[in-house]
Amino acid sequence: MKAVIPCAVKKDSMFPFSETKPTGLMPVMGKPLTRHIVEDLRAIGVDEFFIVANHMKEDFEEEYAEDDDVQVVVQEELNGTAGALEACGDIEEDFFVVNGDVAVSQRDLENLRKKFEQTDSKASVLAAGEDNPEKFGVLSITNDQVNSLEEKPENPDNVLVNTGIYAFRPEIMDVVKNLEGEEKALTDAVREFIDEDEATFELIEDYWIDVGGPKKLLKADQVKREYEINDVEIREGADVHEEASVLGNAIIDEGAVLKPGAVLEGDVYIGENARVGPNAHVKNSSVSANNVVACDSVIDSIVFEDGIMDSGVSVESCIFAEECDLRSGSVIRESFIGARSYIEMNNSIRGVKFVPDARTDLSEISK
């Protein structure tokens, strides 16, 4: 079985992080969103992947350069989700489509595969209950069959929505080729199968998060940690000092160091070669690879790779992009800080977005 992972469009809603990373490569629990998808699909039997890129395609090529089963293809014309399938050429066997900007569990993907294999339908849709269904495609169902799919209705008649995660027979490729118009939506092709009573659905059991903004990235990281970190795992080459404490569940990745007085609390991920402490407190957060975290506290936050947090720094409910430098005494809450930002000593910051390369010492900070 194959899989198509559309990642071509730049999501401005992910500013400031979208200026330096495509959404599919933003880290959740220290790993790109698309890497989670690829690994989970591999585990359930997918053996060939097409990552469909355009925005920052070189970054995807670098990320997957050593993955022999992953091919990065370019969607030259951004003409919709069906256009992403066309960019892959002819697919002659059953395949998944999973958008590269979602967080979903391996179990839910496997349940979709099982449902698809148990039926003769040409499409199976992964569906989820949603508090604001009017923002999505809303499904009407009978038993296992999908009866209709209405995009973003003003007054939806139920809360069951299309997650944009599918299993298809190869016949979908012929339908996609025959779609008309400048914008080719995959949902239009799916509707043809719905009209022929050839579409079934499977309901999410665990979680599905559409990462449409920084707050949803925080949510995806939180949920991944809660589901996937169930014990204390100290990986090969990691060094946890006898005076460091792990009070909850944690993954401490290869080469990471916990120095004296460091405390991990709740569900925590510490990335490869990261340095935490001395006397740093990390709670319910993900710290990606190669960070130096000597600060007072990191709570409910995501720290991309290669950053520095000096002693006396406290952060809460924040995301810091790659290579940020936070100097002593700063307190930062509910903020989204762009790549390579420099925050001078003793700043108090709340509720802002910093552009990449922001410098508080020069007042060049926000958009």
N, C-alpha and C positions, 0 to 999 in steps of 0.2 A: 504494500500500500504506500501511496505517496502523500505528500502534504504541500500545500501552497500557503505561504505566509506573507500576505500583502503588507508592505512597509513603505510605500513609495512617497506618501504625502507628508510634507512638513506640517506639524500641528502647532500653529501659533498659540493655541490655548496652553501649551506647555512652556511658554516663555517664563523665565529666561533660559531654561535648560535646553530648549529646542534650537537655540542659537549655536550650540556646540555639540549636541548629540541628537541623533534621530530618536524618536520615542522608543522604538524597538530595541535600542541599545542602552536605555536608561536602567540603572541597577535597582533591582528589588532583591533584598536579602543578598546583596553583593554580586548579583549575577544579572546580565541583561534580560529584559522581558522575553525576547525571542529565544534566548538560550534556555530558559525554563520551558518554553513551548517545545523546542526541538528535543530536549532531553526527555520530557514526559511522553511525547509521541514516539520517540525511539523505544521507550520502555514498553509500549503497547503494540509494537510491531511495524511501525513506519520505517521504511529503509531508504527513502529518497525524499529530499526536501528542495523546494524552490522558494527562496526568499526574494520577493519582488521589491526592488528598491529603485529610488530615483534621488531623493534628497539625501545627501551624504552617502551615496552608494559605496564610496571607497571605504568608509568605516565598516560597513557590513562585509565587504570583501576581506578586510583585514581581520575582523573578528572570526570569520569562518574559513580562513585560508587553509587551515589544517584539517578541516572536516570534509572527508572525501565524499560523504553522502549529502552534502549541502552545496547547492548551486545558487549563486546570486545572479539573478537576471534583472534586466533594467526595463522598467515600464517607461518608455520614452515619452509617450503622450499620457498625461494624467487625465484619462477619460473615464474614470470610475472603477468600481471594484471588479466588474466583469472584465474590464481591460487588463487587470492584473492577471487574470487567468489566460487571456490571449497572449500575454508576454511570455508565458511558459511553453508556447508551442502546443503540439498535440499531446494530450495525456490520455493514454489508452488503457488505464486501469483505474480501479476505485481510488479515491483520494479525499483527504481532508482539506478544508479551507479554515484557517484560524488567523484572524487579524493579529498583527504583530504588536498591537497596543493594548492587549488584554492580559489579565491574570486569571487563570483557570486551573483547576486541579487535575492531576493525572487521572483520578478516579472518574471525574465527570467526562473526560475525553474517552476513557475506556468504555464507560456506559453508552456513550454515543456510538462508538464502534460496534458494540454488541447489538444495540438496537438496529443499526443499519444492516448488520450481517444476518439478523433474524427475520428480515422482511425482504420483499421484492421491490421496495420503493426505490425510486431513482434519486431521492434526496432525503436526508434526515437532518433535522435542525435541532441544535441545542437551545433550549428555551429556559427562561428564568423569570421568576416573579420580580417585579420592579415597582418601587414606590411612585415613580414618575413615568408611567408608560408612554405618555404623550411625546416623550423625547426619542422614542425608539419605534421600530416596527412592531406592531401588535398582532399577535396570532390568535385566531379563533380555531378551536379544536373540537373533534369528536373522537373519543377513545384515543387511539394513537395517531389518528390522521390530522393533518393540518388542513382546515377548510378555507382559510383566507389569511392574507398577510397585508396589513394596511400600514403604510409608512406615516408615522408621527401624526396620528389622528387627534383632532382637537378634543374630542370627547370619547376616549377609548372605552369599550364595553367590558374590558377585563384588564388584568395587570400582567398577563403573560406576554413576554417580549422575545423577539429574535435576538440572540446574542451575536449573530454574525459568524457563528461557528457551525460548520456543516460537514457532512460526509456525502459524497456524490458518486454516482456512476459516471463513466466517461461520456455518456450521452449529453451531459450538461455542456460539453465543449461545442457541440453543434448548435445548441440553443444560443449560447453566448455569441457565436459567430454571426448569427442571424438577427441579433438585436440591432435596432436602428437608433439614430440620434447621436449627438456629440457626446453625451454622458451615458455610459453604459453601466447600469446598476445591476449587480448580481441578483438582487431581490426580484428584478423583472424576470430573469431566467427562472428563478425558483417558483415564481407564480405560475409559470407554464406547467410545471410539474404538479403544483397544487391543483390547478384546474383539471388535470388528468387523474386526480386522486393518487398521485405518485409521490407524495411527500408525507413523511412521518416526523415525530418529534421525540426528544428525550428531555426530561426536566433536570435541571441542575440540582445536585444533592449538596455539594460543598459550597462553592463560591464562583462567582464570575464578576470581575471588576473591569469596566471599560475605563481605561486610563485616559481621561479627557482633559485633565488638568493636574497641577501639582498636588492638590489635596487628595485626588484619587490615587496618585502615586504613593503618597503616604499611607493611604488605606490599603493598597495592594501589598505594600511592604509589611504592614501590620498583620494582615490576614495570612500571608505566606509564612511569616515567622510563627504565628499561632498554630498553624496546621503542620508545619514541617520541622519545627524544633521542639522535640518532645523529651529531650534529655540533655545531659552535658556531654558534648562530643569534642574532644581535644584531638585535633588531627596531627599527623606526623610532622615533627619538626617544630610544633608549637611549644612555647615555654610559659608555664603558669607558675609564678613565684608562690612559695608556700605562704606568704603573707597577703596574697591576693585572694579574693572571695568570689565565688559564683553562687548566687542566691536563688537563681531560677534555672531556666533551661537556656543552653547556649551552644552555638557552634563556634569554636575557636580554630580558625583555618590554619593551613600549613605556614609555618614560619612566623606566626603571630606571637607577640609577647605581652603578657600581663605582668606589670611591675608591682613592687610592694605597695599595698594599700589600694590597688585597683579593685573595684567592685562592679560586677555584672549582676543586674537584677531584672527579673521578668524574662521575656524572650529576646535574646540578643544574638546578633551575628557579628563576629569580628573577622575581617577579611585577611587574606594572605599578607604576611609580612607587616601587618599593622602593629603599632606600638601603643599600648594603653597604660597610662599611669606615669609616674607614681600618683596614688591617691585620686585617680579619676573614677567617676561614677557614671556608668553607662546603663540606661534603663530602657527597655522596650524600644530598641533602636538597631539599625544596621550601620556598621562602619566598614566601608569597602577597603580594598587592598591598599597597602603602602601609606596609610595615614599615620600621623603622629598625634595621639590624643592625650595630652597632658593636662587637660582642663579639669575644672571642678565637676561638671556634669553635662551629659548628653542624654536628653529625655525625649522619647517619642519622635525621633528624628532619623533622617537618612543622610549619610555623609558619603558622597561619591569618592573616587580614588584620589590619592596623592595629596592630601591636605595636611595642614598643621593647625592644631588648636593649642595655644599656650596655656599655662597654668592660670587659674583665676577666671577662665572663660566659662560661662554657663549658657547652654542652648536648650530650647524646648520647642517642640512642634515645628521644626524647621527642615529644609532641605538645603544642603550645601553642594554645589556642583564641584567638579574636579579642580584640584590645585588651589583651593581657597586657603588663605592665611589669616588666622584670627589671633590677634595679639591680646596680651594679658588684661584681665579685668573687664572684658566686654560681656554684656548680657544681651542675648538675642532670642527673641520669641516670635513664633508664628510668622516666619519670614522665609523667603525663597531667594537664595543667594547665587548669582551666576558664577560661571567658571572664572578661576584665577582672581577672584575678588580679594582685596586686602582691607581688613578691618582693623583700624588703629586701636591702641590701648584705650580702655575705659569708656567704650561706647555703650549706649543703651539703645537698642533697636527693637522695634516691634511692628509687625504687620506691613512689611515692605517687600518689594521685589527689587533686587539689584541686578543691573545689567552685567554681562561678562566684563571682566577687567575693571570692575568698580573699585574705587579707592575712597575710603571715608576721609583720609587725610587731605584729599583734594576736592572733596564734595562732589565727586563724579560717581553717583551711586545708583540712581533709579531712573526708570523710563517714565 
